[in-house]
Amino acid sequence: MFELTQRWFQFFGILASVLTVLLGGCVAPITYDVSVPREIPPGSKGKIHKDVIELELPELTLYAQVQAFDWDGTYLLKPLGVWLELEPLNGAFTLDARQVTLKSDDGDALQPVAFLGPSTSWWSPRAFAAGCGPRMYRSGIGITRINVSQEDVMEANAEAGIFRPSAGAVPFEGKKCFMFWFDTDPLPDHVFTLSVDGISQDGKTVSVPKMPFEKGSVFTVRGFP
């Protein structure tokens, strides 16, 4: 499903580029620095789609993106976001946001300061980061199109769908996405290790291997404006 979405996304990007040229705009190749998955964890099955890791677990398929970007000095503001999509094979699950942690190579493991979800994921042809929840529609290229502000996240604005991790797990069923924000700079200069230990089904914990992300470069094409 993710590959099919990506193919449609790539096709839409090419179509948008052609239309941009025909309508008098321009197309630009863009290379940007980003946190990319280092590898598929040993003993696991999965794939790496540029800066997104896919893990095929017995109970579900997991996709994750650590949203640390640097595009010619343009980057997101603190806190750092982690996008997570979960596609169960069947049945209902729960997720404890307190057990989703991120460790940088220069510090201790962090718990999220806030999270969003469960919601529906989406991709924008004018943005680099995957989206979840409220979507911002705006011309021009940006790193993200999630329509929540830094203040929404830091204050855990419930009206924007942002919450503090708290006691008790969040139920979900079917393919759902979550966003988690961590109190660290969203730059890809460090190695980040993502741990997702809070997924359960019928009281049984879903075992997810730790996922290291490191600095890498991704090439894409975007149309202006």
C-alpha angles and dihedrals in degrees: 000000000000092000090049090050090049092050091052089046091052092046091049090049092053091046091049090050092052092048090048091056093046091050094050100263128117139243124223131194108225130198117188137174116246143157106271129186110267094211146322103278112258112269093020133108122227149095139253117231102191101282097357124085121209120199122189105211125179092250102034147347116256128201123188138181125185102211100217108136140169115185107177091314095320112120143150123270123250131303106067117233128219119197117208129183121188123194110185121204090223143329136032125308139185131218126203106207091201089067095056102093138173125206124195122205089244100047151025126291111280130214116217116269089210142352142202127212173301088261142127121284126224142174128224121209087216097054138062100213127073116247136227128181122347113032128210118217112205137139121248130042123297137168093240139016098193106131099223125101131227087252091052089056099043092046093041092233105206091194087064091047094256120136141175117248105257142169112297131046127265114239122223138167130192124010110337138163133216135192121212124189124205129196097246137094114279096228122123095227094106136058108252122197115203119204122189106187102146104080117113139170121195090344094307118118118234108229111228120180120230113266120214119204124192138178116289141147128251126196123211142151123239133181124230136252 
